[in-house]
Amino acid sequence: MADLSFLDNELAQLNEQGLFNTIRTIGTAQGAWIKVDGRKVLNMCANNYLGFANHPALKKAAQAAIEEFGVGPAAVRSIAGTMSLHNELEEKLAAFKKVEASISFQSGFNANVATVPTLMAADDVIFSDELNHASIIDACRLSKAKTVRFSHCDANSLEERLKEHAGARRKLVITDGVFSMDGDIALLPELVEVAQKHNAMVMVDDAHGEGVMGNAGRGIVDHFGLHGQVDIEIGTLSKAFGVVGGFVSGKKKIVDFLRQRARPFLFSSAVTPADVAACIKAVDILNDTGELVEKLWNNSKYFQQKLRDLGFDLGVTVTPITPVMIGDPNKAKAFSRNLFENGIFGMAISFPTVPKGKDRIRVMNSATHSREDLDFALGVFEKVGRGMGLL
Ligand SMILES: *Cc1c(COP(=O)(O)O)cnc(C)c1O
């Protein structure tokens, strides 16, 4: 047996620094009120923006798909054939996103890992926002391309980097659409303009924008009216779409090439028929009506305004993501514990997910919350904030 004592030290260190993450256990379906560690609490953590994770129509579609197609896809699509359902989802996503084509993957993480190394290699340069998601960072590493970071949301900084690497074979600018920890958004029109000037492709990871931003949740490209100008959009089906999976949308050429060469497509099985059928239903609902997206934004605006009125610092958010800044890992943990004791599930987020000293409670708004739910939450935030001397 190898000596594993180094892990005792690593774990002890995490504990000492207040960075050991204890994962709570959920005993019910997702929704506004859930049972966590045996206790009924108001859910303010989930990325279930629209309530699709436990939506009756999605559940029904998933059940019907199990009856018709069974529970598993039984192999990778490129070897053993693809189920018609997966193709249908991709066609519906492409139409919804107003792009030429879409391809689905097992997760948003995998969509990034599939895309970047397929398009970029050793002679190429990737220009990556310094706050990009971990899955983008890993995807860049896997590609072996040189990766240079530009200052967060800063088109001038991007342009400087592009000038420094003008001789690269291929150039790809990558940014999160919505930044998941701060809730700010990429200034896509400026980035696109600079990228086009320097003949660089643009890729936006819109995991927190799909189902949230734009007309009926068509995403950040739709929000800015940039259809046709962004080469690659990465989406997830696990957040607003409420299920699991990821997808890439864009020019048919790019999607065709991913279908030939993307390793997570070629070497890992697709998500199950039930997942896909539920996702198709989510797209159908959003195609019918933006009602849930509207409710999400109304809830967010109300909740954020009231928290700011109470004196909480919400940073720079312009989306339903609501960081309540605390600034110290142990205080953030204590705040989360106090919320829980008062009936609210809101988790503390610390390093390495956010920089040291930027510890926070990240509140996720949702269309599942009623006005009474939000008022209840506001009362608890006020009580805990005062109790801890933060207000
Ligand atoms: C959540 C997230 C992902 C990962 O999506 P999954 O479908 O959960 O794998 C990728 N990129 C960004 C920006 C995200 O926020």
The ligand as a MOL file (V3000), in Angstrom:
LIG
                    3D

  0  0  0     0  0            999 V3000
M  V30 BEGIN CTAB
M  V30 COUNTS 15 15 0 0 0
M  V30 BEGIN ATOM
M  V30 1 C -21.9440 25.3840 -14.3130 0
M  V30 2 C -21.0210 25.8050 -15.3740 0
M  V30 3 C -20.4630 24.8710 -16.2280 0
M  V30 4 C -20.6780 23.4000 -16.0410 0
M  V30 5 O -21.9370 22.9920 -16.4250 0
M  V30 6 P -22.4040 21.5010 -16.0810 0
M  V30 7 O -23.4850 21.2310 -17.0430 0
M  V30 8 O -22.8470 21.5100 -14.6620 0
M  V30 9 O -21.2160 20.6270 -16.2860 0
M  V30 10 C -19.6480 25.3120 -17.2480 0
M  V30 11 N -19.3960 26.6250 -17.4170 0
M  V30 12 C -19.9190 27.5600 -16.6050 0
M  V30 13 C -19.6170 28.9940 -16.8480 0
M  V30 14 C -20.7460 27.1820 -15.5500 0
M  V30 15 O -21.2570 28.0910 -14.7420 0
M  V30 END ATOM
M  V30 BEGIN BOND
M  V30 1 1 1 2
M  V30 2 1 2 3
M  V30 3 2 2 14
M  V30 4 1 3 4
M  V30 5 2 3 10
M  V30 6 1 4 5
M  V30 7 1 5 6
M  V30 8 2 6 7
M  V30 9 1 6 8
M  V30 10 1 6 9
M  V30 11 1 10 11
M  V30 12 2 11 12
M  V30 13 1 12 13
M  V30 14 1 12 14
M  V30 15 1 14 15
M  V30 END BOND
M  V30 END CTAB
M  END
